[in-house]
Amino acid sequence: MLVFVSSRPGLGSDGDVTLGPEWRMLAAFEAANGIITFGCSKGIFAEIAS
């Protein structure tokens, strides 16, 4: 389950900020894409540095 920091109580938000179901799926794909991109670029930089 994906937890959105902006909608968590206690962080200055009133907790009513939520995304619709289709946007939640898109956000999950974007997060996975960012992790994969970060891993690939880290591997490339490590190969160049060594």
N, C-alpha and C positions, 0 to 999 in steps of 0.2 A: 504494500500500500504506500502510495506517495503522499508525504506530508508536506504541505505548503507552509513555509515559515511565516508568511504574512498573515495567515489565518489562525495561527496558534494563539490561544489566550495567554496573557501575561507578557506579551511582547509589544504592548502599546496598541494592539488592535482589539476591536470589539468582537472579533471572531465570526463575523458574518460575510467575510470575503471568501467566496468559493468559486471554483471554475465549473463550467458545465461538463458533462461526461465526455463529449468529443474533444474538449480542450485538455482535459486530464490525460487522455490517451496521447494527444500530441505532445504534452509536456513530458510524459514518460519516454516517448521516442526521442525527444530532444535531449533529455538527460542521458540516455544511453548513447546517443550520437556524440555528445560532449565527452563522455568517459572514453569511448573508443578513439576519438580524435586526440585526446590528451595522451593516451597510451602510445599511439602511433608516433606522435611528434616527440614524445619523450624517448622512444626507442631510436628515432632518427638522430636526435641530438646526442644521445649516448654513443651511437656508432660514430658520429663525426668527432666527438671529443676523444674517443679512444684510438 
